[in-house]
Structure formats: C-alpha cells, structure tokens
Amino acid sequence: MSTVILLPIGVDDAALDRCLAALDAGTAPGTAIWLADDGQAGPRAQAVIEHWLAQTPLQAEYTRRARAIGEVAHLDEMLAACTGTDVVVLAPDAIPAPGWLQQLEACLARDASIGSSTPWCNAGETAAWPRLGEINPLPDDLDLAPLAQACAVMPPLHPELPSAVTHAVLLRGNARRKTGGLDVHSYASWNAALIDLSLRMAGLGWRNALCETAFVARVAEGVTGEGDMEALATRWPAWPPRLAGFLMADPLQQARHDLQQHHRQAIMPRAQGDLFAPPVIAAPESPV
C-alpha cells in the first residue's frame, strides 16, 4: 500500500492555504492524503479546505470532529486507522518542496533499519538548514524548486538523528505496528508524542534518519505542550544529553555545507539570466 499523508488541521488558515498549494505543486497526483480536523478549523479554514478539495489532483479525504478530543488522541486515531501503512505526519504550516515525498520514500527503501525519515527544514532543530538549531528564514519568495534540486544531488547517506523532527516525518508501517500507538496520557502535544514514538522505535532497533535529499520548509518550530519536555526527559533520560551533544558536535556540518554549495549552483543560472538580460532601451521621443 502506498504512503498516506496525514495532515492534522490547525487554526492558521493562511498557513494551511500555503501548505495545500505546496502539496499540489510538489506531490505526485493521486497520492493519498487525509486532512483531519479535531474541531479546530474556523470558517475561513473550512472554506480553504472546501475549495482545495474541489480541485486538488491528490486523493484527498477530509474529516472533522464535532467535539475536540485533543491533538494527541486525534493523531493517534489517525495512525491507528492506517495500521501497517507507511504514513507521513505533516505539520499544518509545512511547505513541502517538489519531490519531497518520493525522496522520503526512497530513504526508507534504501535501509530497512530506518523507522522514521525526517527531511531538512529551515526550522528543523537537528535537521535545520542552513544553520543548525536555529529558526532560519523561509526561502525567498517560497521558491523551493532550487532547494529541491540541490537536495536531490546530495549523496543519500541518511545519518541518524537523536529523534524524529516533526515538521514532516515518514514513519515505517511495520515499525509503527510493533512500537504501538502514541502515548495519549503523558503528552499534551502531538509534537512531543511523535518524538516519544520515535524514541520507542529506536529502543526496538530502528533508526531515526535524516533524509538529506528532501526539504520541507516551515514557518516556525514545533511547539511542545506544558510539561512535555519534562515528561520526555523523565522517560528518556539519555535523550536530552544526546540532543545537546548532537547540537554541540554538529555532525551534519559538512552535509549542510554541501547542500549550501549545491543550492548556490542551482540558483546560479537564474541569477546569471538576470545578469545578462538585454538592456531596456527607451523609445525615442516623438518630434514636436
């Protein structure tokens, strides 16, 4: 069965509109996507969704709960409905670059030990680009085609991350089935619950890998709920120091540098085109 995109709907209708437009532009037609609304979307967001559903080339479904059950329980229901299937959990403010899903799927196919695959992101903490651990600006004019081109020529080494990062994460169906669902009782945010799930995958031997051949932009980093970081640190005491050590040692420095170089080469033809454009010559004035 093909990968299913899971998109929990948020309250920012403008961000949702950008996300859906990028999905249409950068995802293969016919890809299955489930927009699930835990009673959060307002009238404007619902109008955005209704308009998008009428014209998207993707195989889309939209559900809305009459009464909210909480974001962790809601995402857990979505995951449970896709048992055994590879799924991508995509943040509602994410802006995927062209070819993002094919690259994430190829990452999983290359290495059976990978349980989760996370792409680069301008606001991706351990997967952040161009500067590690920072909220980098969105690409100019949100033109992600050069970045997608640059990522596509990166060597697919897929180094391990301390955990999955939740701007976009592809979860292997078999690993998810053996690991179980989200912990709906310990975390207030699905961001923290997904990190916990990825750490449980790692405990069973799967790797949380960076897919350096894909990029998904985001307006801001994922936000954890009150007490979530403390709960993660209590359950996984080795994770905070590992995360800190990763950020200080910066094992992805060379990969980020290489991507920067590829990106410069990708945008160079466009820049040179502007440089060598013929001059604009004003029309001569009409004689009086």
N, C-alpha and C positions, 0 to 999 in steps of 0.2 A: 504494500500500500504506500502511496506517495506521502510526502511530508505534508502536514497540516499546519497552517499558520494560525496561532491563537492570539487574538488581539483584545485584551481587556479594555473596555472603553472607559476613558477618563472624563473629566469635566471641561477640558480646554478644547472648544470646538475648532479654533484656528489651527492648533497643533494637530488635531485629528484630520482636518482637511489636508494639511501638508503631508501627513503620513499616508493617507489613502491615495493621494495623487502620486507620491513616490512609489508606492506599491504597484500601481497600474503601470508606471513607466519602467520599473526595473525588475518586474517579476513575470515569469512565463505565463502566458494566457492559459486559463484552465486550472491554475494552482488553487487548491482548496484553502479557504480562509474562513475563520469563524470569528465574527465580531460579537462579543458577549458583553452585555450591559447589565451591571448589578444595580440597576435603577439609578445610575449616576448622570446619564446624559440629559442635558436640558433640551428645550425645544429647538434651539439652533443646531446643536449637535445631531439631534434626530433628523433634522432637515438635511444636514450634510450627508448623513448615512443613507437616507432615502434616495437622494439624488445620485449618490455614488453607486448604490445597488442597481439602479436602473441602467447604468452604462458600463460598469466595470467588465473587463474581459476575464476576470478571475471567477472561480467557482465559489461564490460568497454566500454565507448564511449569517443572519443577524438574529440574536435573541435578546430579550430584555426581561429582567425580573421585575415583577410588580412591587416587591419589597426586598430591600437590600439584605444580604446575608453576611456581608463583609468580604473584603477583597481577597483574603487568603482562601476562605471557604469557597468563594466563587471560582477562583482559578483552579482550585483542587477539583471542583466538579467538572471543569473543562478538561483537565488532564485525565480524570477518571473515564470520561466519555471517549477518550482516544487511547485507551489501554492498548499497549503493544505497538502503537504507531509512533514514528518519529514526529516530533512536533517542535515548532519554533514558537517560543513565547516572545512577543514583540511589544515593547513599551508603546503606549498610545501617542507619545510625542516623538517616536523614532522616525528617521528619514532614511530608508534603505537606498544604497547606491545600486546602479544597474548590475544585475547578475549576482546579487548578494546571496540569494537562496541556493542557486546552483553551486556556488563556491562552498557554502556551509555543508551542503550535502556531500560534495566531493571530499571534504575534510573527514567526515565520518566514514566514508567509503574507503579511504586510504588506510585507516588504522582502526581495527576492531576494538582496541583498548580505549578509544575515546568515547566517553559517556556524554560529554557536553562540548559544544563548539561555540566559541564566542568570537565575533568579528572585531576589528578595530573600531574605535569610536572617538570622536573629539572629546566626549565626556565619559570615558570608559574606565577611569581609575587605572587598574593594572593593564588594561587594553587601550589606554588613551594614546592618541596621536595628534599632533607631533610631540607634545611634551607629556611625560609620564605623570600620572597622578594629578593632573590639572583639568579644569574645565576649559578646553581650548575653544576658540570661536568657531562658529559654524563656517563651513566653506563659503567663499564669496558667491553670492547670488544662488546659493544652494545648488550649484552645478557640480554634481558628484560624478559625472562621467569621467573626467580625467583621473579622479581618485580610484574609481573602479578599474580603469585601465592600468594604473600604476600597481594596484593590489594584485591584479591578475598575473603580472610577470614576477611576483615575489616567489622565491622557492618555497614549496609547501612543506615546511619543517614541523609546523604545529607544536610549538613548545608548550609546556604545561604551565597553567596559571594556578594561583593559590585557591581559586574557586571560580565558578562561572560569574560573569558580569551580566547584569540584567537589562541592558538596553536592547539586546537581542541574543537569545541563546537557543541553539538547536539541541534538543535532548533525545538521545537514542532510546527508542521504544523499549528494547529489551532491558536496558539498564534501568529505566524508569519502573518497569514492571517488577524487577527484582528488588529495587530500593523501596518501593512503596510510594504513597502519595505525599502531599505536603503536610506539614505539622500545623494543623489549623488551630491548635490550642496555645502554642508557645509564641507565636509571632503576630504582630499587628499588620505587617505589610507583606505583600507577596514578593517584594524585593528581597527581604530577609529570608522568607520561606524558601525561595528558589536557591539562595546561597546555601541554606541548610541542606536542601535536597542534593545539591552538587557535592557538598562535603560528605554526605552519606554515600553517594556514588563512589567518591574517591576512597572511602573506607572499605568498599567492596572490590576495589581494584581498578576501577575505571579512571581515566584521566579527564581533567577539565582543561581543554586545549584552546589555544588561540588559533583562529583561522586567519592567518595573515594575508590571505588572498581575497578577503571580503571587508567591506566597510559599511557601517550603519551609523549615520550621524544622529545626534540627539540635542535637544535644546538645553537640558540640564542633567546632572547625575540623578540616579535613582535615589529616592528618599526612603529611609527605614522608619518604622513606627517607633513610638516611645517604648523604650526598654528592649528593643530588638537587638541592638548591638551587644548589650549586656547578656541577653539570652544566648546569643551566638557564642560569645566568649566563654560563658559558663559550660555550654555543651561541648564546645570545640576549643579547649584552652591552648592548643598548639596553633590554631589558625591566626589569631591576632599577631603573634610574633613572626609567623611565616609571612603574613601580608606585609608587615613592616619591613622585614628583611628583603622581600622582593622589591619594594619601593626604593629602598636604600641601595641595594646592589644593582638594580636596573639591568637585569639580564636581557632585556629586549632593546637595549640602546642601539645595537648595530642594526637590528631589524627596522627600527624606526628611522634610522639614518638612511638605510637603503630605500625605504618607502618614500622618504623625502626626495631622494635623488630621482627615483622613478616618476614621482609626481611632477617634478620640475621639467623632466623630459616630455611628459605627457602634455603639459600646458605650453611648452615652447613653440610648437607650430602655430598655435592660435596667437601667441604673443608676437611671433615674427610676422604673421599675417597682418597684424595691425601696424607693425613697424614699417613694412614695405608696401603698405597700401598707397595707391597713386594719390598725389596731392589733389586737393579740390581747387579748381581754378574758377574764379568768379567770372560770370558772363560780362562781356564788355557793356559799358553804359550806352544806351541809345543816344544818338546825337540829338540835340535840341533843335 
